[in-house]
């Protein structure tokens, strides 16, 4: 029987189990001649990173801090480093317990305190390695989160001074893999900025298990698709990221054949990039996904769901594979999906029942690129008709189909959050984006959706694109005015935003017609990664994307001030955003928005006192004892 290991990559904070690798396990366990082991590498590493054992070994290395433009981090003095480290070691286990306890998690002040402790732990790691392991991504020296420079990606993948993952992976996953000795290891990657860590993992596997075949599964998420860079892949070996074979898109038939058949001819497998006998890279089409069964039920049986850093189990899923609009000029996510499909709702309701009955999961984080109003209505009615009690989040876009009747129905069916690709408020920019058929009515439709979501207690998350080509300050002011005008709506239900600075992607209308959009030139480099961020120069400002991102920071700060009135909770707001925690937070706060509550005098005094005491380890220790002993009633967001 063939031994197979299926592993997810190290990435975001482990608030929920991985979906894509769980689907692969379900697909492969249908085969009778293979023994499949599912390993959540992400959870393993995060548990180790936030352990007292690892943090206690951290020591300050000022010379390693070569990349200083990192949010929520600073270069510490040895005295402050020592004080913060002492505080973290004393409180880190309790902080992690807050994430797992429903009552504690639901208390905003306690959750703020726990998030602060984890942030301080990240400060310790940053000042030890010069690398920030943030809840959402890693910021490496020199390159930050921009992994386009493949030379530096490979450099940091084996740099023990700056990359703590080398030792962490060797002491966790590699010991297990060496004992298992699998013939094939399948690894999935969610986001393109995670490639340093996957190269680290692959290099370690090649070092300790040279005969094991390492395959990229191709399930990933919408941002990670090798079909986008297939031309460069043939001529640039580094793009293989130390994989022996890569699925360019999801292809269930080929994947099953690769894993069950030890004598498979790689050249016979569709949608695969692989090495030939003479070490050349060969690519086999098609470049479009081939899915056997869209309703594969993920298999989480190998995972201990109680270990995740969350008060409730949350599963991610999709009702559809493709945006129902699919016309935006900046987007290439739908390019390699040959056709749009929607799950059969009646069949999927049985999957939801399975989640509840087998795993006691009562929360769904639905990650459709954009679910249509009609599909959401079918799902809502199905849940109500079958009396299925589950809370869920949906991703979609601004559409008049989301009227008051539907939003009321969604709430009745358990919806507690809508993620919406809002992007912009300026009719001119919306037209350039081809975001809507009616740019002049767009904000009015959005305003109505916000009003009805406030009325029925559904939290909102808007995704924004700033720095769009030809975007002017006036366009950004329209966005700011829109949010100011809707403050009454966002003050009643927790409201979050994703700030995206415009990225130029291949296979998009803008890429093919860049001169029409005020882009002076594209700096395409075949030696770069180029999966989601192709460098370019704007015609009007002469700025690159990274320069534009820096220039937009003050404007983003102005918007955050609208969303977060309680300044002491900004760190919590950023930490919760873009995660499963966000949905749970909205579920627990459906009748109010704690981020809109201005801090009282006591909270302000506590924060100032903490900032003062944090420079003295003894006083800081005593202060935390007061907090723990409830002498001071609530743990505020204490950010040094």
LUMDREN-293169 format. One record per residue (C-alpha): residue number from 1; x, y, z; residue in three letters. Coordinates in steps of 0.25 Angstrom, whole numbers, plus 5000, padded with zeros to 4 digits. Example, Ala and Ser with C-alpha at 12.3 -4.5 7.8 and 13.67 -1.06 7.14 Angstrom:
# residues 2
TIRO  num     u     v     w  residu
TIRO    1  5049  4982  5031     ALA
TIRO    2  5055  4996  5029     SER
This chain:
# residues 640
TIRO  num     u     v     w  residu
TIRO    1  5000  5000  5000     UNK
TIRO    2  5006  5014  4996     UNK
TIRO    3  5008  5023  5007     UNK
TIRO    4  5003  5038  5004     UNK
TIRO    5  5005  5050  5012     UNK
TIRO    6  4996  5062  5009     UNK
TIRO    7  5000  5075  5016     UNK
TIRO    8  4996  5090  5015     UNK
TIRO    9  5006  5101  5015     UNK
TIRO   10  5010  5110  5027     UNK
TIRO   11  5001  5123  5026     UNK
TIRO   12  4990  5130  5034     UNK
TIRO   13  4987  5129  5048     UNK
TIRO   14  4980  5115  5051     UNK
TIRO   15  4966  5119  5054     UNK
TIRO   16  4960  5108  5045     UNK
TIRO   17  4964  5095  5038     UNK
TIRO   18  4969  5095  5024     UNK
TIRO   19  4958  5092  5013     UNK
TIRO   20  4966  5089  5001     UNK
TIRO   21  4975  5078  5007     UNK
TIRO   22  4963  5072  5014     UNK
TIRO   23  4956  5071  5000     UNK
TIRO   24  4969  5064  4994     UNK
TIRO   25  4968  5054  5005     UNK
TIRO   26  4954  5051  5003     UNK
TIRO   27  4957  5049  4988     UNK
TIRO   28  4969  5040  4990     UNK
TIRO   29  4962  5032  5002     UNK
TIRO   30  4953  5026  4991     UNK
TIRO   31  4965  5019  4986     UNK
TIRO   32  4968  5005  4992     UNK
TIRO   33  4983  5004  4990     UNK
TIRO   34  4988  5016  4997     UNK
TIRO   35  4989  5020  5012     UNK
TIRO   36  4987  5035  5013     UNK
TIRO   37  4991  5043  5025     UNK
TIRO   38  4986  5058  5026     UNK
TIRO   39  4995  5067  5034     UNK
TIRO   40  4992  5082  5037     UNK
TIRO   41  5006  5088  5037     UNK
TIRO   42  5000  5102  5039     UNK
TIRO   43  4994  5098  5052     UNK
TIRO   44  5007  5090  5056     UNK
TIRO   45  5016  5102  5054     UNK
TIRO   46  5007  5112  5060     UNK
TIRO   47  5006  5104  5073     UNK
TIRO   48  5021  5103  5073     UNK
TIRO   49  5023  5118  5070     UNK
TIRO   50  5014  5122  5082     UNK
TIRO   51  5020  5112  5092     UNK
TIRO   52  5027  5117  5104     UNK
TIRO   53  5039  5107  5100     UNK
TIRO   54  5041  5114  5087     UNK
TIRO   55  5039  5128  5092     UNK
TIRO   56  5048  5126  5104     UNK
TIRO   57  5060  5123  5094     UNK
TIRO   58  5058  5136  5086     UNK
TIRO   59  5069  5147  5088     UNK
TIRO   60  5070  5160  5083     UNK
TIRO   61  5079  5162  5070     UNK
TIRO   62  5078  5177  5066     UNK
TIRO   63  5087  5174  5054     UNK
TIRO   64  5076  5166  5047     UNK
TIRO   65  5066  5177  5047     UNK
TIRO   66  5068  5181  5032     UNK
TIRO   67  5054  5183  5028     UNK
TIRO   68  5047  5193  5037     UNK
TIRO   69  5034  5197  5030     UNK
TIRO   70  5026  5187  5037     UNK
TIRO   71  5012  5190  5044     UNK
TIRO   72  5011  5188  5059     UNK
TIRO   73  5026  5185  5060     UNK
TIRO   74  5038  5193  5065     UNK
TIRO   75  5052  5191  5068     UNK
TIRO   76  5053  5189  5083     UNK
TIRO   77  5064  5192  5093     UNK
TIRO   78  5069  5181  5101     UNK
TIRO   79  5062  5185  5114     UNK
TIRO   80  5049  5187  5107     UNK
TIRO   81  5051  5173  5100     UNK
TIRO   82  5054  5167  5113     UNK
TIRO   83  5041  5173  5119     UNK
TIRO   84  5032  5169  5108     UNK
TIRO   85  5038  5155  5107     UNK
TIRO   86  5035  5153  5122     UNK
TIRO   87  5021  5158  5121     UNK
TIRO   88  5018  5149  5109     UNK
TIRO   89  5024  5136  5115     UNK
TIRO   90  5015  5139  5127     UNK
TIRO   91  5002  5141  5119     UNK
TIRO   92  5003  5134  5106     UNK
TIRO   93  4996  5121  5110     UNK
TIRO   94  4985  5129  5116     UNK
TIRO   95  4984  5138  5104     UNK
TIRO   96  4983  5125  5095     UNK
TIRO   97  4972  5120  5104     UNK
TIRO   98  4964  5133  5102     UNK
TIRO   99  4963  5129  5087     UNK
TIRO  100  4957  5116  5090     UNK
TIRO  101  4947  5120  5101     UNK
TIRO  102  4934  5125  5095     UNK
TIRO  103  4931  5134  5107     UNK
TIRO  104  4945  5140  5108     UNK
TIRO  105  4946  5142  5093     UNK
TIRO  106  4932  5149  5093     UNK
TIRO  107  4937  5159  5103     UNK
TIRO  108  4944  5170  5094     UNK
TIRO  109  4953  5175  5105     UNK
TIRO  110  4958  5161  5108     UNK
TIRO  111  4960  5158  5094     UNK
TIRO  112  4968  5171  5092     UNK
TIRO  113  4977  5167  5103     UNK
TIRO  114  4980  5153  5097     UNK
TIRO  115  4982  5159  5083     UNK
TIRO  116  4992  5168  5090     UNK
TIRO  117  5000  5157  5096     UNK
TIRO  118  5001  5150  5083     UNK
TIRO  119  5006  5163  5076     UNK
TIRO  120  5016  5164  5087     UNK
TIRO  121  5021  5150  5084     UNK
TIRO  122  5022  5154  5070     UNK
TIRO  123  5030  5166  5074     UNK
TIRO  124  5040  5157  5081     UNK
TIRO  125  5041  5148  5069     UNK
TIRO  126  5043  5160  5060     UNK
TIRO  127  5054  5165  5069     UNK
TIRO  128  5061  5152  5069     UNK
TIRO  129  5060  5148  5054     UNK
TIRO  130  5057  5161  5047     UNK
TIRO  131  5045  5154  5041     UNK
TIRO  132  5031  5157  5046     UNK
TIRO  133  5022  5145  5046     UNK
TIRO  134  5009  5152  5046     UNK
TIRO  135  4995  5146  5047     UNK
TIRO  136  4992  5148  5032     UNK
TIRO  137  5006  5147  5025     UNK
TIRO  138  5021  5147  5028     UNK
TIRO  139  5029  5160  5026     UNK
TIRO  140  5043  5156  5022     UNK
TIRO  141  5056  5165  5023     UNK
TIRO  142  5058  5173  5010     UNK
TIRO  143  5046  5168  5003     UNK
TIRO  144  5035  5169  5013     UNK
TIRO  145  5023  5161  5007     UNK
TIRO  146  5027  5164  4993     UNK
TIRO  147  5032  5150  4988     UNK
TIRO  148  5034  5154  4973     UNK
TIRO  149  5049  5153  4975     UNK
TIRO  150  5051  5138  4974     UNK
TIRO  151  5066  5139  4977     UNK
TIRO  152  5063  5145  4991     UNK
TIRO  153  5051  5135  4993     UNK
TIRO  154  5062  5124  4991     UNK
TIRO  155  5072  5132  5000     UNK
TIRO  156  5062  5133  5012     UNK
TIRO  157  5057  5119  5010     UNK
TIRO  158  5070  5114  5016     UNK
TIRO  159  5075  5126  5024     UNK
TIRO  160  5075  5120  5039     UNK
TIRO  161  5078  5134  5044     UNK
TIRO  162  5065  5140  5038     UNK
TIRO  163  5056  5128  5036     UNK
TIRO  164  5051  5121  5049     UNK
TIRO  165  5043  5112  5041     UNK
TIRO  166  5055  5103  5037     UNK
TIRO  167  5057  5099  5052     UNK
TIRO  168  5042  5098  5054     UNK
TIRO  169  5039  5090  5042     UNK
TIRO  170  5051  5080  5045     UNK
TIRO  171  5046  5078  5060     UNK
TIRO  172  5031  5076  5056     UNK
TIRO  173  5027  5072  5042     UNK
TIRO  174  5041  5066  5037     UNK
TIRO  175  5042  5056  5049     UNK
TIRO  176  5028  5051  5046     UNK
TIRO  177  5030  5050  5031     UNK
TIRO  178  5044  5042  5033     UNK
TIRO  179  5036  5032  5041     UNK
TIRO  180  5025  5031  5031     UNK
TIRO  181  5034  5031  5019     UNK
TIRO  182  5023  5034  5009     UNK
TIRO  183  5025  5031  4994     UNK
TIRO  184  5018  5044  4990     UNK
TIRO  185  5016  5057  4998     UNK
TIRO  186  5005  5066  4993     UNK
TIRO  187  5005  5081  4998     UNK
TIRO  188  4995  5092  4995     UNK
TIRO  189  4998  5107  4996     UNK
TIRO  190  4987  5117  4998     UNK
TIRO  191  4993  5131  4995     UNK
TIRO  192  5005  5135  4986     UNK
TIRO  193  5012  5142  4997     UNK
TIRO  194  5014  5128  5005     UNK
TIRO  195  5025  5123  4995     UNK
TIRO  196  5037  5125  5004     UNK
TIRO  197  5031  5115  5014     UNK
TIRO  198  5028  5105  5004     UNK
TIRO  199  5042  5105  4998     UNK
TIRO  200  5047  5104  5012     UNK
TIRO  201  5038  5091  5014     UNK
TIRO  202  5042  5085  5000     UNK
TIRO  203  5057  5087  5002     UNK
TIRO  204  5056  5080  5016     UNK
TIRO  205  5048  5068  5010     UNK
TIRO  206  5058  5067  4999     UNK
TIRO  207  5069  5067  5009     UNK
TIRO  208  5063  5056  5018     UNK
TIRO  209  5055  5049  5008     UNK
TIRO  210  5062  5050  4995     UNK
TIRO  211  5053  5039  4988     UNK
TIRO  212  5040  5045  4992     UNK
TIRO  213  5032  5051  4980     UNK
TIRO  214  5027  5065  4984     UNK
TIRO  215  5015  5070  4977     UNK
TIRO  216  5007  5083  4977     UNK
TIRO  217  4992  5079  4978     UNK
TIRO  218  4987  5091  4970     UNK
TIRO  219  4974  5093  4979     UNK
TIRO  220  4979  5105  4985     UNK
TIRO  221  4971  5118  4986     UNK
TIRO  222  4967  5128  4975     UNK
TIRO  223  4980  5136  4976     UNK
TIRO  224  4989  5124  4974     UNK
TIRO  225  4989  5118  4960     UNK
TIRO  226  5001  5113  4952     UNK
TIRO  227  4994  5114  4939     UNK
TIRO  228  4996  5129  4940     UNK
TIRO  229  5011  5127  4939     UNK
TIRO  230  5012  5115  4931     UNK
TIRO  231  5021  5121  4920     UNK
TIRO  232  5031  5126  4930     UNK
TIRO  233  5031  5112  4937     UNK
TIRO  234  5036  5105  4925     UNK
TIRO  235  5049  5114  4925     UNK
TIRO  236  5051  5117  4940     UNK
TIRO  237  5053  5105  4949     UNK
TIRO  238  5052  5114  4961     UNK
TIRO  239  5037  5115  4958     UNK
TIRO  240  5036  5100  4962     UNK
TIRO  241  5039  5104  4976     UNK
TIRO  242  5046  5091  4978     UNK
TIRO  243  5034  5083  4975     UNK
TIRO  244  5036  5071  4966     UNK
TIRO  245  5022  5073  4959     UNK
TIRO  246  5012  5084  4959     UNK
TIRO  247  4997  5083  4956     UNK
TIRO  248  4995  5096  4948     UNK
TIRO  249  4980  5096  4952     UNK
TIRO  250  4971  5086  4959     UNK
TIRO  251  4970  5073  4952     UNK
TIRO  252  4964  5062  4960     UNK
TIRO  253  4966  5051  4950     UNK
TIRO  254  4981  5053  4948     UNK
TIRO  255  4983  5056  4963     UNK
TIRO  256  4976  5042  4966     UNK
TIRO  257  4985  5035  4956     UNK
TIRO  258  4998  5041  4961     UNK
TIRO  259  4996  5037  4975     UNK
TIRO  260  4990  5023  4973     UNK
TIRO  261  4999  5018  4962     UNK
TIRO  262  5014  5016  4966     UNK
TIRO  263  5017  5014  4951     UNK
TIRO  264  5010  5025  4945     UNK
TIRO  265  5016  5032  4933     UNK
TIRO  266  5016  5047  4937     UNK
TIRO  267  5015  5051  4922     UNK
TIRO  268  5001  5045  4922     UNK
TIRO  269  4995  5053  4933     UNK
TIRO  270  4987  5066  4928     UNK
TIRO  271  4990  5080  4934     UNK
TIRO  272  5003  5075  4940     UNK
TIRO  273  5017  5082  4940     UNK
TIRO  274  5028  5072  4943     UNK
TIRO  275  5043  5069  4941     UNK
TIRO  276  5047  5060  4929     UNK
TIRO  277  5058  5050  4930     UNK
TIRO  278  5068  5060  4925     UNK
TIRO  279  5063  5070  4936     UNK
TIRO  280  5056  5079  4926     UNK
TIRO  281  5042  5085  4930     UNK
TIRO  282  5031  5079  4922     UNK
TIRO  283  5016  5085  4923     UNK
TIRO  284  5004  5077  4919     UNK
TIRO  285  4990  5084  4917     UNK
TIRO  286  4979  5087  4918     UNK
TIRO  287  4981  5100  4927     UNK
TIRO  288  4966  5100  4931     UNK
TIRO  289  4961  5093  4943     UNK
TIRO  290  4956  5078  4942     UNK
TIRO  291  4947  5075  4954     UNK
TIRO  292  4941  5061  4956     UNK
TIRO  293  4931  5064  4967     UNK
TIRO  294  4929  5078  4971     UNK
TIRO  295  4922  5073  4984     UNK
TIRO  296  4933  5065  4990     UNK
TIRO  297  4931  5066  5005     UNK
TIRO  298  4944  5070  5012     UNK
TIRO  299  4950  5059  5021     UNK
TIRO  300  4955  5065  5034     UNK
TIRO  301  4956  5052  5042     UNK
TIRO  302  4971  5052  5043     UNK
TIRO  303  4971  5066  5050     UNK
TIRO  304  4968  5069  5064     UNK
TIRO  305  4958  5080  5063     UNK
TIRO  306  4959  5084  5077     UNK
TIRO  307  4973  5089  5075     UNK
TIRO  308  4970  5101  5066     UNK
TIRO  309  4970  5115  5072     UNK
TIRO  310  4956  5118  5072     UNK
TIRO  311  4944  5117  5081     UNK
TIRO  312  4936  5109  5071     UNK
TIRO  313  4939  5101  5059     UNK
TIRO  314  4938  5108  5046     UNK
TIRO  315  4938  5101  5032     UNK
TIRO  316  4941  5108  5019     UNK
TIRO  317  4934  5104  5007     UNK
TIRO  318  4928  5109  4994     UNK
TIRO  319  4914  5109  4987     UNK
TIRO  320  4920  5113  4974     UNK
TIRO  321  4934  5113  4967     UNK
TIRO  322  4933  5126  4959     UNK
TIRO  323  4928  5140  4960     UNK
TIRO  324  4914  5142  4954     UNK
TIRO  325  4919  5156  4948     UNK
TIRO  326  4933  5152  4943     UNK
TIRO  327  4935  5165  4935     UNK
TIRO  328  4944  5174  4944     UNK
TIRO  329  4956  5179  4936     UNK
TIRO  330  4966  5177  4947     UNK
TIRO  331  4962  5162  4951     UNK
TIRO  332  4968  5149  4945     UNK
TIRO  333  4962  5140  4956     UNK
TIRO  334  4952  5134  4946     UNK
TIRO  335  4961  5132  4934     UNK
TIRO  336  4965  5118  4936     UNK
TIRO  337  4951  5113  4940     UNK
TIRO  338  4945  5107  4928     UNK
TIRO  339  4931  5109  4933     UNK
TIRO  340  4923  5114  4945     UNK
TIRO  341  4916  5103  4954     UNK
TIRO  342  4907  5104  4966     UNK
TIRO  343  4905  5093  4976     UNK
TIRO  344  4892  5086  4976     UNK
TIRO  345  4886  5092  4988     UNK
TIRO  346  4878  5080  4993     UNK
TIRO  347  4891  5071  4992     UNK
TIRO  348  4899  5082  4999     UNK
TIRO  349  4889  5083  5010     UNK
TIRO  350  4893  5068  5013     UNK
TIRO  351  4907  5072  5014     UNK
TIRO  352  4904  5083  5024     UNK
TIRO  353  4896  5073  5032     UNK
TIRO  354  4908  5064  5032     UNK
TIRO  355  4917  5075  5037     UNK
TIRO  356  4908  5077  5049     UNK
TIRO  357  4906  5063  5052     UNK
TIRO  358  4920  5057  5050     UNK
TIRO  359  4928  5069  5054     UNK
TIRO  360  4919  5078  5063     UNK
TIRO  361  4922  5089  5053     UNK
TIRO  362  4911  5100  5053     UNK
TIRO  363  4919  5111  5045     UNK
TIRO  364  4921  5112  5030     UNK
TIRO  365  4931  5122  5024     UNK
TIRO  366  4926  5122  5010     UNK
TIRO  367  4937  5127  5001     UNK
TIRO  368  4930  5128  4987     UNK
TIRO  369  4937  5138  4978     UNK
TIRO  370  4923  5144  4977     UNK
TIRO  371  4911  5137  4980     UNK
TIRO  372  4898  5142  4972     UNK
TIRO  373  4886  5147  4980     UNK
TIRO  374  4878  5135  4974     UNK
TIRO  375  4888  5125  4979     UNK
TIRO  376  4888  5131  4993     UNK
TIRO  377  4873  5131  4993     UNK
TIRO  378  4872  5116  4989     UNK
TIRO  379  4882  5113  5000     UNK
TIRO  380  4875  5121  5011     UNK
TIRO  381  4861  5115  5007     UNK
TIRO  382  4867  5101  5008     UNK
TIRO  383  4873  5103  5022     UNK
TIRO  384  4860  5109  5027     UNK
TIRO  385  4851  5098  5020     UNK
TIRO  386  4860  5087  5026     UNK
TIRO  387  4861  5093  5039     UNK
TIRO  388  4876  5093  5039     UNK
TIRO  389  4882  5103  5049     UNK
TIRO  390  4896  5108  5045     UNK
TIRO  391  4902  5122  5044     UNK
TIRO  392  4909  5126  5032     UNK
TIRO  393  4916  5136  5024     UNK
TIRO  394  4915  5139  5009     UNK
TIRO  395  4924  5146  4999     UNK
TIRO  396  4918  5154  4988     UNK
TIRO  397  4917  5168  4981     UNK
TIRO  398  4908  5180  4981     UNK
TIRO  399  4895  5176  4974     UNK
TIRO  400  4881  5181  4974     UNK
TIRO  401  4877  5166  4976     UNK
TIRO  402  4881  5167  4991     UNK
TIRO  403  4868  5175  4995     UNK
TIRO  404  4862  5176  5008     UNK
TIRO  405  4853  5163  5006     UNK
TIRO  406  4866  5155  5003     UNK
TIRO  407  4874  5160  5014     UNK
TIRO  408  4863  5158  5024     UNK
TIRO  409  4862  5143  5019     UNK
TIRO  410  4877  5142  5020     UNK
TIRO  411  4877  5146  5034     UNK
TIRO  412  4866  5136  5037     UNK
TIRO  413  4874  5125  5031     UNK
TIRO  414  4886  5128  5040     UNK
TIRO  415  4895  5138  5031     UNK
TIRO  416  4903  5147  5040     UNK
TIRO  417  4913  5153  5031     UNK
TIRO  418  4914  5158  5016     UNK
TIRO  419  4927  5160  5009     UNK
TIRO  420  4925  5170  4998     UNK
TIRO  421  4935  5174  4987     UNK
TIRO  422  4932  5188  4988     UNK
TIRO  423  4945  5194  4982     UNK
TIRO  424  4941  5208  4980     UNK
TIRO  425  4931  5219  4981     UNK
TIRO  426  4935  5228  4969     UNK
TIRO  427  4926  5226  4957     UNK
TIRO  428  4938  5229  4948     UNK
TIRO  429  4947  5218  4955     UNK
TIRO  430  4935  5208  4955     UNK
TIRO  431  4933  5210  4940     UNK
TIRO  432  4948  5208  4938     UNK
TIRO  433  4947  5195  4946     UNK
TIRO  434  4935  5191  4939     UNK
TIRO  435  4930  5188  4953     UNK
TIRO  436  4915  5191  4950     UNK
TIRO  437  4905  5194  4939     UNK
TIRO  438  4901  5206  4946     UNK
TIRO  439  4912  5214  4953     UNK
TIRO  440  4904  5226  4957     UNK
TIRO  441  4894  5217  4965     UNK
TIRO  442  4905  5208  4971     UNK
TIRO  443  4906  5215  4984     UNK
TIRO  444  4891  5216  4986     UNK
TIRO  445  4890  5201  4984     UNK
TIRO  446  4901  5199  4994     UNK
TIRO  447  4895  5209  5004     UNK
TIRO  448  4882  5201  5004     UNK
TIRO  449  4889  5188  5006     UNK
TIRO  450  4896  5194  5018     UNK
TIRO  451  4883  5200  5024     UNK
TIRO  452  4876  5186  5023     UNK
TIRO  453  4888  5179  5028     UNK
TIRO  454  4888  5188  5040     UNK
TIRO  455  4873  5186  5042     UNK
TIRO  456  4874  5171  5042     UNK
TIRO  457  4888  5169  5049     UNK
TIRO  458  4897  5164  5038     UNK
TIRO  459  4911  5169  5039     UNK
TIRO  460  4918  5175  5027     UNK
TIRO  461  4932  5174  5021     UNK
TIRO  462  4936  5182  5009     UNK
TIRO  463  4948  5180  5000     UNK
TIRO  464  4954  5192  4994     UNK
TIRO  465  4964  5195  4983     UNK
TIRO  466  4972  5208  4985     UNK
TIRO  467  4982  5213  4975     UNK
TIRO  468  4975  5209  4963     UNK
TIRO  469  4981  5214  4950     UNK
TIRO  470  4977  5229  4948     UNK
TIRO  471  4971  5229  4962     UNK
TIRO  472  4971  5244  4967     UNK
TIRO  473  4970  5249  4981     UNK
TIRO  474  4956  5253  4978     UNK
TIRO  475  4952  5239  4975     UNK
TIRO  476  4957  5235  4989     UNK
TIRO  477  4950  5246  4995     UNK
TIRO  478  4937  5241  4989     UNK
TIRO  479  4940  5228  4996     UNK
TIRO  480  4943  5235  5009     UNK
TIRO  481  4930  5243  5008     UNK
TIRO  482  4922  5230  5005     UNK
TIRO  483  4927  5224  5018     UNK
TIRO  484  4924  5236  5026     UNK
TIRO  485  4910  5237  5021     UNK
TIRO  486  4908  5222  5025     UNK
TIRO  487  4914  5224  5039     UNK
TIRO  488  4900  5221  5045     UNK
TIRO  489  4900  5208  5038     UNK
TIRO  490  4913  5203  5042     UNK
TIRO  491  4912  5208  5057     UNK
TIRO  492  4901  5197  5059     UNK
TIRO  493  4908  5184  5054     UNK
TIRO  494  4923  5181  5053     UNK
TIRO  495  4929  5186  5040     UNK
TIRO  496  4942  5182  5034     UNK
TIRO  497  4950  5186  5022     UNK
TIRO  498  4961  5180  5013     UNK
TIRO  499  4970  5190  5008     UNK
TIRO  500  4976  5185  4994     UNK
TIRO  501  4986  5194  4987     UNK
TIRO  502  4984  5192  4972     UNK
TIRO  503  4992  5180  4966     UNK
TIRO  504  4994  5178  4952     UNK
TIRO  505  4991  5164  4948     UNK
TIRO  506  4994  5156  4934     UNK
TIRO  507  4982  5151  4927     UNK
TIRO  508  4973  5163  4930     UNK
TIRO  509  4967  5174  4921     UNK
TIRO  510  4976  5185  4928     UNK
TIRO  511  4989  5177  4925     UNK
TIRO  512  4985  5175  4910     UNK
TIRO  513  4981  5190  4909     UNK
TIRO  514  4990  5196  4920     UNK
TIRO  515  4992  5209  4912     UNK
TIRO  516  4977  5212  4912     UNK
TIRO  517  4978  5212  4928     UNK
TIRO  518  4990  5222  4929     UNK
TIRO  519  5001  5212  4932     UNK
TIRO  520  5014  5217  4926     UNK
TIRO  521  5021  5203  4925     UNK
TIRO  522  5021  5189  4930     UNK
TIRO  523  5033  5184  4936     UNK
TIRO  524  5031  5169  4934     UNK
TIRO  525  5043  5160  4937     UNK
TIRO  526  5043  5145  4934     UNK
TIRO  527  5052  5143  4946     UNK
TIRO  528  5041  5148  4956     UNK
TIRO  529  5029  5141  4962     UNK
TIRO  530  5019  5150  4955     UNK
TIRO  531  5007  5142  4959     UNK
TIRO  532  4998  5154  4965     UNK
TIRO  533  5007  5166  4965     UNK
TIRO  534  5014  5170  4952     UNK
TIRO  535  5022  5183  4954     UNK
TIRO  536  5018  5195  4946     UNK
TIRO  537  5020  5210  4946     UNK
TIRO  538  5008  5220  4946     UNK
TIRO  539  5008  5230  4935     UNK
TIRO  540  5001  5242  4944     UNK
TIRO  541  5010  5240  4956     UNK
TIRO  542  5022  5232  4952     UNK
TIRO  543  5020  5223  4964     UNK
TIRO  544  5021  5208  4965     UNK
TIRO  545  5011  5200  4972     UNK
TIRO  546  5020  5199  4984     UNK
TIRO  547  5022  5214  4984     UNK
TIRO  548  5007  5216  4983     UNK
TIRO  549  5004  5207  4994     UNK
TIRO  550  5013  5215  5003     UNK
TIRO  551  5006  5228  4998     UNK
TIRO  552  4992  5223  5002     UNK
TIRO  553  4995  5219  5016     UNK
TIRO  554  4991  5233  5022     UNK
TIRO  555  4977  5231  5014     UNK
TIRO  556  4975  5217  5020     UNK
TIRO  557  4978  5223  5034     UNK
TIRO  558  4967  5233  5031     UNK
TIRO  559  4957  5222  5027     UNK
TIRO  560  4961  5213  5039     UNK
TIRO  561  4958  5225  5048     UNK
TIRO  562  4943  5225  5043     UNK
TIRO  563  4942  5210  5046     UNK
TIRO  564  4949  5209  5059     UNK
TIRO  565  4945  5220  5069     UNK
TIRO  566  4952  5213  5080     UNK
TIRO  567  4966  5216  5077     UNK
TIRO  568  4971  5205  5087     UNK
TIRO  569  4964  5195  5079     UNK
TIRO  570  4971  5197  5066     UNK
TIRO  571  4980  5186  5067     UNK
TIRO  572  4968  5176  5070     UNK
TIRO  573  4961  5182  5058     UNK
TIRO  574  4973  5179  5049     UNK
TIRO  575  4975  5165  5055     UNK
TIRO  576  4960  5160  5054     UNK
TIRO  577  4959  5166  5039     UNK
TIRO  578  4960  5155  5028     UNK
TIRO  579  4958  5143  5037     UNK
TIRO  580  4948  5133  5042     UNK
TIRO  581  4949  5141  5055     UNK
TIRO  582  4942  5152  5048     UNK
TIRO  583  4929  5144  5046     UNK
TIRO  584  4929  5139  5060     UNK
TIRO  585  4931  5153  5065     UNK
TIRO  586  4919  5158  5057     UNK
TIRO  587  4911  5146  5062     UNK
TIRO  588  4914  5150  5077     UNK
TIRO  589  4912  5165  5074     UNK
TIRO  590  4900  5165  5065     UNK
TIRO  591  4893  5177  5073     UNK
TIRO  592  4905  5187  5074     UNK
TIRO  593  4918  5190  5069     UNK
TIRO  594  4929  5191  5080     UNK
TIRO  595  4939  5198  5071     UNK
TIRO  596  4930  5210  5070     UNK
TIRO  597  4929  5211  5085     UNK
TIRO  598  4939  5222  5090     UNK
TIRO  599  4948  5218  5101     UNK
TIRO  600  4944  5223  5115     UNK
TIRO  601  4954  5230  5124     UNK
TIRO  602  4957  5218  5132     UNK
TIRO  603  4962  5210  5119     UNK
TIRO  604  4970  5222  5115     UNK
TIRO  605  4977  5223  5129     UNK
TIRO  606  4980  5207  5128     UNK
TIRO  607  4986  5209  5114     UNK
TIRO  608  4995  5220  5118     UNK
TIRO  609  4999  5213  5131     UNK
TIRO  610  5002  5200  5123     UNK
TIRO  611  5011  5208  5113     UNK
TIRO  612  5018  5214  5124     UNK
TIRO  613  5020  5201  5132     UNK
TIRO  614  5024  5193  5120     UNK
TIRO  615  5038  5199  5121     UNK
TIRO  616  5040  5192  5135     UNK
TIRO  617  5038  5177  5136     UNK
TIRO  618  5035  5176  5151     UNK
TIRO  619  5024  5187  5150     UNK
TIRO  620  5019  5181  5138     UNK
TIRO  621  5018  5167  5144     UNK
TIRO  622  5011  5173  5156     UNK
TIRO  623  5001  5181  5147     UNK
TIRO  624  4997  5168  5140     UNK
TIRO  625  4995  5161  5153     UNK
TIRO  626  4985  5172  5156     UNK
TIRO  627  4978  5170  5143     UNK
TIRO  628  4978  5155  5145     UNK
TIRO  629  4972  5156  5159     UNK
TIRO  630  4961  5165  5154     UNK
TIRO  631  4966  5177  5163     UNK
TIRO  632  4964  5184  5150     UNK
TIRO  633  4951  5179  5144     UNK
TIRO  634  4955  5177  5129     UNK
TIRO  635  4967  5175  5121     UNK
TIRO  636  4968  5186  5111     UNK
TIRO  637  4976  5186  5098     UNK
TIRO  638  4989  5188  5103     UNK
TIRO  639  4999  5190  5091     UNK
TIRO  640  5013  5195  5093     UNK
